[in-house]
Every structure is written in C-alpha cells, then in structure tokens.
Amino acid sequence: MLFVPEDRQSEERAVLRQVCAGPKAEPYETARLHRGGRSVDVLPQCHSNP
C-alpha cells in the first residue's frame, strides 16, 4: 500500500535524496494517506544513521 498521496510523489523523492546526501534532513510539513484513504497532515523528521 502506498501512503504518499499522488500529488506528493516528487516531494518524497526529494526528501529521500536529501537524507542520502547528508547526516540530517530538515523537518517538513506534508500529508500522508490513512488506510481509509483520507489525507493526514504530518511533520516527519528524517535522520540517517552515521
């Protein structure tokens, strides 16, 4: 199941590139899909392991 809304796919790829490029990606506001299909606002923080 895909939790990233269709209109946010490019945003997800950009965040993954940022995490791979450095030790920490800045928090950002976005939305994800609940299993029932409704959109949920989230503020994820991504950290890579050293």
HTML snippet that shows the backbone in 3Dmol.js (N, CA, C, O; Angstrom):
<script src="https://3Dmol.org/build/3Dmol-min.js"></script>
<div id="view" style="width:600px;height:400px;position:relative"></div>
<script>
const pdb = `
ATOM      1  N   MET A   1       0.844  -1.189   0.000  1.00  0.00           N
ATOM      2  CA  MET A   1       0.000   0.000   0.000  1.00  0.00           C
ATOM      3  C   MET A   1       0.886   1.248   0.000  1.00  0.00           C
ATOM      4  O   MET A   1       1.894   1.299   0.704  1.00  0.00           O
ATOM      5  N   LEU A   2       0.513   2.229  -0.772  1.00  0.00           N
ATOM      6  CA  LEU A   2       1.264   3.472  -0.891  1.00  0.00           C
ATOM      7  C   LEU A   2       0.648   4.531   0.012  1.00  0.00           C
ATOM      8  O   LEU A   2      -0.545   4.818  -0.091  1.00  0.00           O
ATOM      9  N   PHE A   3       1.453   5.115   0.898  1.00  0.00           N
ATOM     10  CA  PHE A   3       0.959   6.097   1.852  1.00  0.00           C
ATOM     11  C   PHE A   3       1.231   7.534   1.435  1.00  0.00           C
ATOM     12  O   PHE A   3       0.793   8.468   2.108  1.00  0.00           O
ATOM     13  N   VAL A   4       1.946   7.722   0.336  1.00  0.00           N
ATOM     14  CA  VAL A   4       2.253   9.068  -0.158  1.00  0.00           C
ATOM     15  C   VAL A   4       1.203   9.433  -1.211  1.00  0.00           C
ATOM     16  O   VAL A   4       1.049   8.724  -2.205  1.00  0.00           O
ATOM     17  N   PRO A   5       0.476  10.545  -0.994  1.00  0.00           N
ATOM     18  CA  PRO A   5      -0.526  10.950  -1.983  1.00  0.00           C
ATOM     19  C   PRO A   5       0.118  11.174  -3.351  1.00  0.00           C
ATOM     20  O   PRO A   5       1.283  11.562  -3.443  1.00  0.00           O
ATOM     21  N   GLU A   6      -0.633  10.933  -4.381  1.00  0.00           N
ATOM     22  CA  GLU A   6      -0.120  11.052  -5.746  1.00  0.00           C
ATOM     23  C   GLU A   6       0.503  12.418  -6.026  1.00  0.00           C
ATOM     24  O   GLU A   6       1.525  12.505  -6.707  1.00  0.00           O
ATOM     25  N   ASP A   7      -0.105  13.487  -5.504  1.00  0.00           N
ATOM     26  CA  ASP A   7       0.422  14.827  -5.765  1.00  0.00           C
ATOM     27  C   ASP A   7       1.660  15.159  -4.932  1.00  0.00           C
ATOM     28  O   ASP A   7       2.199  16.257  -5.065  1.00  0.00           O
ATOM     29  N   ARG A   8       2.131  14.239  -4.073  1.00  0.00           N
ATOM     30  CA  ARG A   8       3.309  14.461  -3.232  1.00  0.00           C
ATOM     31  C   ARG A   8       4.471  13.532  -3.582  1.00  0.00           C
ATOM     32  O   ARG A   8       5.465  13.501  -2.857  1.00  0.00           O
ATOM     33  N   GLN A   9       4.369  12.774  -4.675  1.00  0.00           N
ATOM     34  CA  GLN A   9       5.399  11.804  -5.045  1.00  0.00           C
ATOM     35  C   GLN A   9       6.761  12.457  -5.266  1.00  0.00           C
ATOM     36  O   GLN A   9       7.769  11.930  -4.793  1.00  0.00           O
ATOM     37  N   SER A  10       6.820  13.579  -5.964  1.00  0.00           N
ATOM     38  CA  SER A  10       8.104  14.226  -6.232  1.00  0.00           C
ATOM     39  C   SER A  10       8.715  14.760  -4.939  1.00  0.00           C
ATOM     40  O   SER A  10       9.936  14.755  -4.784  1.00  0.00           O
ATOM     41  N   GLU A  11       7.884  15.218  -4.019  1.00  0.00           N
ATOM     42  CA  GLU A  11       8.360  15.684  -2.716  1.00  0.00           C
ATOM     43  C   GLU A  11       9.054  14.541  -1.968  1.00  0.00           C
ATOM     44  O   GLU A  11      10.109  14.741  -1.368  1.00  0.00           O
ATOM     45  N   GLU A  12       8.477  13.374  -2.004  1.00  0.00           N
ATOM     46  CA  GLU A  12       9.050  12.216  -1.310  1.00  0.00           C
ATOM     47  C   GLU A  12      10.415  11.854  -1.886  1.00  0.00           C
ATOM     48  O   GLU A  12      11.345  11.561  -1.135  1.00  0.00           O
ATOM     49  N   ARG A  13      10.540  11.870  -3.187  1.00  0.00           N
ATOM     50  CA  ARG A  13      11.833  11.566  -3.817  1.00  0.00           C
ATOM     51  C   ARG A  13      12.887  12.595  -3.417  1.00  0.00           C
ATOM     52  O   ARG A  13      14.037  12.232  -3.172  1.00  0.00           O
ATOM     53  N   ALA A  14      12.514  13.873  -3.348  1.00  0.00           N
ATOM     54  CA  ALA A  14      13.457  14.927  -2.959  1.00  0.00           C
ATOM     55  C   ALA A  14      13.936  14.737  -1.518  1.00  0.00           C
ATOM     56  O   ALA A  14      15.115  14.937  -1.228  1.00  0.00           O
ATOM     57  N   VAL A  15      13.051  14.360  -0.637  1.00  0.00           N
ATOM     58  CA  VAL A  15      13.427  14.135   0.759  1.00  0.00           C
ATOM     59  C   VAL A  15      14.364  12.935   0.863  1.00  0.00           C
ATOM     60  O   VAL A  15      15.346  12.987   1.604  1.00  0.00           O
ATOM     61  N   LEU A  16      14.084  11.879   0.151  1.00  0.00           N
ATOM     62  CA  LEU A  16      14.960  10.702   0.182  1.00  0.00           C
ATOM     63  C   LEU A  16      16.353  11.039  -0.340  1.00  0.00           C
ATOM     64  O   LEU A  16      17.346  10.556   0.203  1.00  0.00           O
ATOM     65  N   ARG A  17      16.441  11.861  -1.384  1.00  0.00           N
ATOM     66  CA  ARG A  17      17.754  12.307  -1.883  1.00  0.00           C
ATOM     67  C   ARG A  17      18.488  13.108  -0.820  1.00  0.00           C
ATOM     68  O   ARG A  17      19.694  12.939  -0.639  1.00  0.00           O
ATOM     69  N   GLN A  18      17.771  13.984  -0.112  1.00  0.00           N
ATOM     70  CA  GLN A  18      18.378  14.808   0.926  1.00  0.00           C
ATOM     71  C   GLN A  18      18.903  13.937   2.072  1.00  0.00           C
ATOM     72  O   GLN A  18      19.994  14.191   2.580  1.00  0.00           O
ATOM     73  N   VAL A  19      18.162  12.938   2.478  1.00  0.00           N
ATOM     74  CA  VAL A  19      18.595  12.037   3.554  1.00  0.00           C
ATOM     75  C   VAL A  19      19.835  11.267   3.121  1.00  0.00           C
ATOM     76  O   VAL A  19      20.760  11.091   3.915  1.00  0.00           O
ATOM     77  N   CYS A  20      19.868  10.813   1.895  1.00  0.00           N
ATOM     78  CA  CYS A  20      21.022  10.062   1.393  1.00  0.00           C
ATOM     79  C   CYS A  20      22.260  10.946   1.262  1.00  0.00           C
ATOM     80  O   CYS A  20      23.381  10.446   1.349  1.00  0.00           O
ATOM     81  N   ALA A  21      22.079  12.240   1.057  1.00  0.00           N
ATOM     82  CA  ALA A  21      23.197  13.145   0.819  1.00  0.00           C
ATOM     83  C   ALA A  21      23.870  13.642   2.093  1.00  0.00           C
ATOM     84  O   ALA A  21      25.029  14.053   2.044  1.00  0.00           O
ATOM     85  N   GLY A  22      23.191  13.616   3.209  1.00  0.00           N
ATOM     86  CA  GLY A  22      23.781  14.190   4.411  1.00  0.00           C
ATOM     87  C   GLY A  22      23.297  13.525   5.677  1.00  0.00           C
ATOM     88  O   GLY A  22      22.468  12.616   5.644  1.00  0.00           O
ATOM     89  N   PRO A  23      23.832  13.994   6.806  1.00  0.00           N
ATOM     90  CA  PRO A  23      23.506  13.369   8.084  1.00  0.00           C
ATOM     91  C   PRO A  23      22.094  13.657   8.581  1.00  0.00           C
ATOM     92  O   PRO A  23      21.555  12.881   9.370  1.00  0.00           O
ATOM     93  N   LYS A  24      21.482  14.754   8.140  1.00  0.00           N
ATOM     94  CA  LYS A  24      20.152  15.088   8.636  1.00  0.00           C
ATOM     95  C   LYS A  24      19.370  15.878   7.595  1.00  0.00           C
ATOM     96  O   LYS A  24      19.910  16.769   6.939  1.00  0.00           O
ATOM     97  N   ALA A  25      18.110  15.545   7.455  1.00  0.00           N
ATOM     98  CA  ALA A  25      17.204  16.313   6.593  1.00  0.00           C
ATOM     99  C   ALA A  25      16.327  17.170   7.505  1.00  0.00           C
ATOM    100  O   ALA A  25      15.900  16.711   8.565  1.00  0.00           O
ATOM    101  N   GLU A  26      16.065  18.377   7.111  1.00  0.00           N
ATOM    102  CA  GLU A  26      15.238  19.276   7.912  1.00  0.00           C
ATOM    103  C   GLU A  26      13.797  18.769   7.963  1.00  0.00           C
ATOM    104  O   GLU A  26      13.312  18.186   6.993  1.00  0.00           O
ATOM    105  N   PRO A  27      13.114  18.985   9.079  1.00  0.00           N
ATOM    106  CA  PRO A  27      11.692  18.617   9.161  1.00  0.00           C
ATOM    107  C   PRO A  27      10.891  19.389   8.111  1.00  0.00           C
ATOM    108  O   PRO A  27      11.268  20.499   7.735  1.00  0.00           O
ATOM    109  N   TYR A  28       9.817  18.819   7.652  1.00  0.00           N
ATOM    110  CA  TYR A  28       8.979  19.474   6.657  1.00  0.00           C
ATOM    111  C   TYR A  28       7.536  19.066   6.868  1.00  0.00           C
ATOM    112  O   TYR A  28       7.262  17.977   7.372  1.00  0.00           O
ATOM    113  N   GLU A  29       6.612  19.930   6.487  1.00  0.00           N
ATOM    114  CA  GLU A  29       5.189  19.626   6.585  1.00  0.00           C
ATOM    115  C   GLU A  29       4.732  18.965   5.298  1.00  0.00           C
ATOM    116  O   GLU A  29       5.089  19.398   4.202  1.00  0.00           O
ATOM    117  N   THR A  30       3.944  17.922   5.439  1.00  0.00           N
ATOM    118  CA  THR A  30       3.448  17.209   4.266  1.00  0.00           C
ATOM    119  C   THR A  30       2.154  16.485   4.645  1.00  0.00           C
ATOM    120  O   THR A  30       1.590  16.732   5.711  1.00  0.00           O
ATOM    121  N   ALA A  31       1.702  15.615   3.794  1.00  0.00           N
ATOM    122  CA  ALA A  31       0.496  14.828   4.052  1.00  0.00           C
ATOM    123  C   ALA A  31       0.748  13.376   3.676  1.00  0.00           C
ATOM    124  O   ALA A  31       1.528  13.085   2.769  1.00  0.00           O
ATOM    125  N   ARG A  32       0.099  12.490   4.363  1.00  0.00           N
ATOM    126  CA  ARG A  32       0.149  11.061   4.053  1.00  0.00           C
ATOM    127  C   ARG A  32      -1.270  10.545   4.028  1.00  0.00           C
ATOM    128  O   ARG A  32      -2.189  11.218   4.497  1.00  0.00           O
ATOM    129  N   LEU A  33      -1.455   9.369   3.489  1.00  0.00           N
ATOM    130  CA  LEU A  33      -2.784   8.786   3.390  1.00  0.00           C
ATOM    131  C   LEU A  33      -3.021   7.785   4.510  1.00  0.00           C
ATOM    132  O   LEU A  33      -2.194   6.912   4.774  1.00  0.00           O
ATOM    133  N   HIS A  34      -4.159   7.928   5.156  1.00  0.00           N
ATOM    134  CA  HIS A  34      -4.616   6.962   6.150  1.00  0.00           C
ATOM    135  C   HIS A  34      -5.084   5.715   5.399  1.00  0.00           C
ATOM    136  O   HIS A  34      -5.437   5.806   4.223  1.00  0.00           O
ATOM    137  N   ARG A  35      -5.094   4.566   6.052  1.00  0.00           N
ATOM    138  CA  ARG A  35      -5.543   3.348   5.353  1.00  0.00           C
ATOM    139  C   ARG A  35      -6.925   3.504   4.750  1.00  0.00           C
ATOM    140  O   ARG A  35      -7.232   2.887   3.730  1.00  0.00           O
ATOM    141  N   GLY A  36      -7.762   4.326   5.374  1.00  0.00           N
ATOM    142  CA  GLY A  36      -9.112   4.539   4.851  1.00  0.00           C
ATOM    143  C   GLY A  36      -9.157   5.468   3.649  1.00  0.00           C
ATOM    144  O   GLY A  36     -10.213   5.647   3.042  1.00  0.00           O
ATOM    145  N   GLY A  37      -7.992   6.074   3.292  1.00  0.00           N
ATOM    146  CA  GLY A  37      -7.929   6.917   2.115  1.00  0.00           C
ATOM    147  C   GLY A  37      -7.951   8.402   2.390  1.00  0.00           C
ATOM    148  O   GLY A  37      -7.731   9.196   1.475  1.00  0.00           O
ATOM    149  N   ARG A  38      -8.215   8.810   3.646  1.00  0.00           N
ATOM    150  CA  ARG A  38      -8.235  10.249   3.926  1.00  0.00           C
ATOM    151  C   ARG A  38      -6.815  10.773   4.128  1.00  0.00           C
ATOM    152  O   ARG A  38      -5.919  10.030   4.529  1.00  0.00           O
ATOM    153  N   SER A  39      -6.623  12.043   3.850  1.00  0.00           N
ATOM    154  CA  SER A  39      -5.322  12.691   3.970  1.00  0.00           C
ATOM    155  C   SER A  39      -5.085  13.098   5.423  1.00  0.00           C
ATOM    156  O   SER A  39      -5.993  13.583   6.098  1.00  0.00           O
ATOM    157  N   VAL A  40      -3.846  12.893   5.900  1.00  0.00           N
ATOM    158  CA  VAL A  40      -3.454  13.236   7.263  1.00  0.00           C
ATOM    159  C   VAL A  40      -2.222  14.137   7.186  1.00  0.00           C
ATOM    160  O   VAL A  40      -1.231  13.771   6.554  1.00  0.00           O
ATOM    161  N   ASP A  41      -2.273  15.303   7.818  1.00  0.00           N
ATOM    162  CA  ASP A  41      -1.114  16.205   7.858  1.00  0.00           C
ATOM    163  C   ASP A  41      -0.078  15.639   8.823  1.00  0.00           C
ATOM    164  O   ASP A  41      -0.425  15.209   9.923  1.00  0.00           O
ATOM    165  N   VAL A  42       1.194  15.636   8.420  1.00  0.00           N
ATOM    166  CA  VAL A  42       2.279  15.120   9.246  1.00  0.00           C
ATOM    167  C   VAL A  42       3.481  16.043   9.174  1.00  0.00           C
ATOM    168  O   VAL A  42       3.600  16.847   8.250  1.00  0.00           O
ATOM    169  N   LEU A  43       4.380  15.927  10.157  1.00  0.00           N
ATOM    170  CA  LEU A  43       5.625  16.677  10.202  1.00  0.00           C
ATOM    171  C   LEU A  43       6.751  15.671  10.491  1.00  0.00           C
ATOM    172  O   LEU A  43       7.208  15.554  11.628  1.00  0.00           O
ATOM    173  N   PRO A  44       7.191  14.950   9.457  1.00  0.00           N
ATOM    174  CA  PRO A  44       8.229  13.928   9.675  1.00  0.00           C
ATOM    175  C   PRO A  44       9.610  14.546   9.853  1.00  0.00           C
ATOM    176  O   PRO A  44       9.893  15.629   9.340  1.00  0.00           O
ATOM    177  N   GLN A  45      10.457  13.846  10.581  1.00  0.00           N
ATOM    178  CA  GLN A  45      11.855  14.205  10.730  1.00  0.00           C
ATOM    179  C   GLN A  45      12.661  13.006  10.294  1.00  0.00           C
ATOM    180  O   GLN A  45      12.419  11.894  10.763  1.00  0.00           O
ATOM    181  N   CYS A  46      13.613  13.212   9.407  1.00  0.00           N
ATOM    182  CA  CYS A  46      14.393  12.126   8.838  1.00  0.00           C
ATOM    183  C   CYS A  46      15.853  12.253   9.272  1.00  0.00           C
ATOM    184  O   CYS A  46      16.451  13.324   9.168  1.00  0.00           O
ATOM    185  N   HIS A  47      16.411  11.161   9.753  1.00  0.00           N
ATOM    186  CA  HIS A  47      17.808  11.123  10.154  1.00  0.00           C
ATOM    187  C   HIS A  47      18.451   9.886   9.546  1.00  0.00           C
ATOM    188  O   HIS A  47      17.851   8.811   9.542  1.00  0.00           O
ATOM    189  N   SER A  48      19.645  10.030   9.044  1.00  0.00           N
ATOM    190  CA  SER A  48      20.367   8.850   8.570  1.00  0.00           C
ATOM    191  C   SER A  48      21.252   8.365   9.701  1.00  0.00           C
ATOM    192  O   SER A  48      21.647   9.156  10.558  1.00  0.00           O
ATOM    193  N   ASN A  49      21.564   7.100   9.719  1.00  0.00           N
ATOM    194  CA  ASN A  49      22.453   6.545  10.733  1.00  0.00           C
ATOM    195  C   ASN A  49      23.891   6.770  10.322  1.00  0.00           C
ATOM    196  O   ASN A  49      24.255   6.499   9.178  1.00  0.00           O
ATOM    197  N   PRO A  50      24.731   7.269  11.249  1.00  0.00           N
ATOM    198  CA  PRO A  50      26.140   7.505  10.895  1.00  0.00           C
ATOM    199  C   PRO A  50      26.905   6.217  10.695  1.00  0.00           C
ATOM    200  O   PRO A  50      28.098   6.249  10.394  1.00  0.00           O
TER     201      PRO A  50
END
`;
const viewer = $3Dmol.createViewer("view");
viewer.addModel(pdb, "pdb");
viewer.setStyle({}, {cartoon: {color: "spectrum"}});
viewer.zoomTo();
viewer.render();
</script>
